[in-house]
């Protein structure tokens, strides 16, 4: 699949299209369609790095949530020592 670059008549039209594109996610036949603004290579790289960080945070949160849910969390002695030192 190739990206399609379109040019709109105004910034307002572009903003409206980008805002409305979220509605596509609700339509089954359009789930694989994404509308994004045109990014420079540097902007695209920065956006990619942010998405990676967001995914990593999400994965860590999911793992922590699962550990708490299943009761498989452990407390390390160093954690208790750190907390007791703070309360003194």
FENPEZI-V409421 format. One line per field, one symbol per residue. phi: phi as a letter, one per 20 degrees, with the letter a starting at -180 (. if undefined). psi: psi as a letter, one per 20 degrees, with the letter a starting at -180 (. if undefined). burial: I if it has 16 or more other ideal C-beta (glycine too) atoms within 10 Angstrom, else O. Layout:
phi: ???
psi: ???
burial: ???
This chain:
phi: .dfdecddfbfffffffffffffgfedgfdfedcdcffdfgffffffffffffffffffffffffffffemeecdegfffffffffee
psi: pqqppqprhrhgggggggghhhhhhiogijhjppoqqpqrhggggghghggggggggggggggggggggikkqqpqhhghgghhhhi.
burial: OOOOOOOOOOOOOIOOOOOOOOOOOOOOOOOOOOOOOOOOOOOOOOOOOOOOOOOOOOOOOOOOOOOOOOOOOOOOOOOOOOOOOOOO
